[in-house]
Amino acid sequence: MSGPGGQPAERVRALAASAWLFRWQVEREAEVRFAGLAARLEALGAPQQLASLARLASADERRHAAHCARLSAELGQPVPARPPPAPCEVAPSGLAEEDAVTYELVAACCVTESVSVAVLTGLLPAARDPSLRAVLRELAEDEVAHARLGWAHLGVAAARGRTAYLGPLLPAMLRGSIDEDLFRPVEPDREDEALLALGVLPHALKRDLFVRSLEEVVFPGLEGAGVDTAAGRAWLEERRASATPGTRPGRGLERRAGRG
Amino acid sequence: MSSPKTTNVGKLLRVLVAGGLGLVGAAGAARAEEKAAAPAEKTEKAQEKDKAKEKGAAEKEKKEKKAADEKKEAGSDGGGVKGW
């Protein structure tokens, strides 16, 4: 669905602009979330290294947001002048503060940042524009550190025997981490591989990376920290079963990767 | 058979977990364990001091909890963090 001269069609550029605009919002929210988590970790007396990592992550996210804003504007969609509202806490009410912080770090880092690393790694080989490549590489390096913050904190929580409560909460955590339509068929433009050159994953590829990240990294990592992932795995299996008939989410990545 | 690209993604992500879990290491875990054990080691005097401090902060804490509960209300069953 490319336009004349191999340039992405206008619709594809508009979709890519929306994706970068959404990422700007995500990064600004993450900046606030990590700053809050740094303060909460310090208040809990967590290892100083974790609070420092959270503070660094907050600064990283601000820088990422600037990249996303620039790319969104270049694609024709400038970001709003005002930052998005502060993100809500995602931990269920009723948890002790220590457990609420662990929940938030698992949701933000072990799940979301780990999946982001997979997304960025998947985008890099297709991005030919040097400026876009530089941004993706910079973000990928930072997101690795952000994901590790979550896994490091989870290791500390596991040593304290405070991770088991997370198991039954996984479906809500995972549901909240994806767009509602991730497991549904979408308009053909959103599957256009021309999106890759603009730093955006086609829909099915995004879904495949999400599924593989959970199955190969997130679930095994959580299990290693004493979290029963049965509820999370059941949730994923339900989503997979509800996906487009004839497709098997989690398998498409290999097909595409084979095409280089 | 997985392609080099898929292998790299899997490998990179596995490094995340191992690297993260090892990041704080034994020192962090030991500190966390010490912290967990600390209340049992406190003297009676220290406990009394803590109690007085808690009483003084009770009202403030109550207010903060109420505000936090209100903030959490929308996601009281828990939620997730959207990313890329």
Boltz contact constraints between the chains, C-beta under 6 A:
constraints:
  - contact:
      token1: [A, 26]
      token2: [B, 83]
      max_distance: 6.0
  - contact:
      token1: [A, 45]
      token2: [B, 35]
      max_distance: 6.0
  - contact:
      token1: [A, 47]
      token2: [B, 24]
      max_distance: 6.0
  - contact:
      token1: [A, 47]
      token2: [B, 28]
      max_distance: 6.0
  - contact:
      token1: [A, 47]
      token2: [B, 31]
      max_distance: 6.0
  - contact:
      token1: [A, 88]
      token2: [B, 74]
      max_distance: 6.0
  - contact:
      token1: [A, 88]
      token2: [B, 75]
      max_distance: 6.0
  - contact:
      token1: [A, 89]
      token2: [B, 72]
      max_distance: 6.0
  - contact:
      token1: [A, 90]
      token2: [B, 75]
      max_distance: 6.0
  - contact:
      token1: [A, 90]
      token2: [B, 79]
      max_distance: 6.0
  - contact:
      token1: [A, 90]
      token2: [B, 81]
      max_distance: 6.0
  - contact:
      token1: [A, 92]
      token2: [B, 76]
      max_distance: 6.0
  - contact:
      token1: [A, 92]
      token2: [B, 77]
      max_distance: 6.0
  - contact:
      token1: [A, 92]
      token2: [B, 78]
      max_distance: 6.0
  - contact:
      token1: [A, 93]
      token2: [B, 69]
      max_distance: 6.0
  - contact:
      token1: [A, 93]
      token2: [B, 72]
      max_distance: 6.0
  - contact:
      token1: [A, 93]
      token2: [B, 76]
      max_distance: 6.0
  - contact:
      token1: [A, 107]
      token2: [B, 80]
      max_distance: 6.0
  - contact:
      token1: [A, 107]
      token2: [B, 81]
      max_distance: 6.0
  - contact:
      token1: [A, 108]
      token2: [B, 81]
      max_distance: 6.0
  - contact:
      token1: [A, 112]
      token2: [B, 81]
      max_distance: 6.0
  - contact:
      token1: [A, 112]
      token2: [B, 83]
      max_distance: 6.0
  - contact:
      token1: [A, 114]
      token2: [B, 16]
      max_distance: 6.0
  - contact:
      token1: [A, 116]
      token2: [B, 83]
      max_distance: 6.0
  - contact:
      token1: [A, 116]
      token2: [B, 84]
      max_distance: 6.0
  - contact:
      token1: [A, 118]
      token2: [B, 9]
      max_distance: 6.0
  - contact:
      token1: [A, 118]
      token2: [B, 13]
      max_distance: 6.0
  - contact:
      token1: [A, 119]
      token2: [B, 84]
      max_distance: 6.0
  - contact:
      token1: [A, 121]
      token2: [B, 9]
      max_distance: 6.0
  - contact:
      token1: [A, 121]
      token2: [B, 12]
      max_distance: 6.0
  - contact:
      token1: [A, 147]
      token2: [B, 16]
      max_distance: 6.0
  - contact:
      token1: [A, 148]
      token2: [B, 16]
      max_distance: 6.0
  - contact:
      token1: [A, 148]
      token2: [B, 19]
      max_distance: 6.0
  - contact:
      token1: [A, 148]
      token2: [B, 20]
      max_distance: 6.0
  - contact:
      token1: [A, 148]
      token2: [B, 23]
      max_distance: 6.0
  - contact:
      token1: [A, 151]
      token2: [B, 17]
      max_distance: 6.0
  - contact:
      token1: [A, 151]
      token2: [B, 20]
      max_distance: 6.0
  - contact:
      token1: [A, 151]
      token2: [B, 21]
      max_distance: 6.0
  - contact:
      token1: [A, 152]
      token2: [B, 20]
      max_distance: 6.0
  - contact:
      token1: [A, 152]
      token2: [B, 23]
      max_distance: 6.0
  - contact:
      token1: [A, 152]
      token2: [B, 24]
      max_distance: 6.0
  - contact:
      token1: [A, 155]
      token2: [B, 21]
      max_distance: 6.0
  - contact:
      token1: [A, 156]
      token2: [B, 24]
      max_distance: 6.0
  - contact:
      token1: [A, 156]
      token2: [B, 28]
      max_distance: 6.0
  - contact:
      token1: [A, 156]
      token2: [B, 32]
      max_distance: 6.0
  - contact:
      token1: [A, 159]
      token2: [B, 29]
      max_distance: 6.0
  - contact:
      token1: [A, 159]
      token2: [B, 32]
      max_distance: 6.0
  - contact:
      token1: [A, 160]
      token2: [B, 32]
      max_distance: 6.0
  - contact:
      token1: [A, 160]
      token2: [B, 36]
      max_distance: 6.0
  - contact:
      token1: [A, 169]
      token2: [B, 78]
      max_distance: 6.0
  - contact:
      token1: [A, 172]
      token2: [B, 77]
      max_distance: 6.0
  - contact:
      token1: [A, 172]
      token2: [B, 78]
      max_distance: 6.0
  - contact:
      token1: [A, 173]
      token2: [B, 80]
      max_distance: 6.0
  - contact:
      token1: [A, 176]
      token2: [B, 79]
      max_distance: 6.0
  - contact:
      token1: [A, 176]
      token2: [B, 80]
      max_distance: 6.0
  - contact:
      token1: [A, 177]
      token2: [B, 80]
      max_distance: 6.0
  - contact:
      token1: [A, 177]
      token2: [B, 81]
      max_distance: 6.0
  - contact:
      token1: [A, 216]
      token2: [B, 10]
      max_distance: 6.0
  - contact:
      token1: [A, 217]
      token2: [B, 13]
      max_distance: 6.0
  - contact:
      token1: [A, 221]
      token2: [B, 17]
      max_distance: 6.0
  - contact:
      token1: [A, 253]
      token2: [B, 6]
      max_distance: 6.0
  - contact:
      token1: [A, 254]
      token2: [B, 6]
      max_distance: 6.0
  - contact:
      token1: [A, 257]
      token2: [B, 3]
      max_distance: 6.0
  - contact:
      token1: [A, 257]
      token2: [B, 5]
      max_distance: 6.0
  - contact:
      token1: [A, 257]
      token2: [B, 6]
      max_distance: 6.0
  - contact:
      token1: [A, 258]
      token2: [B, 3]
      max_distance: 6.0
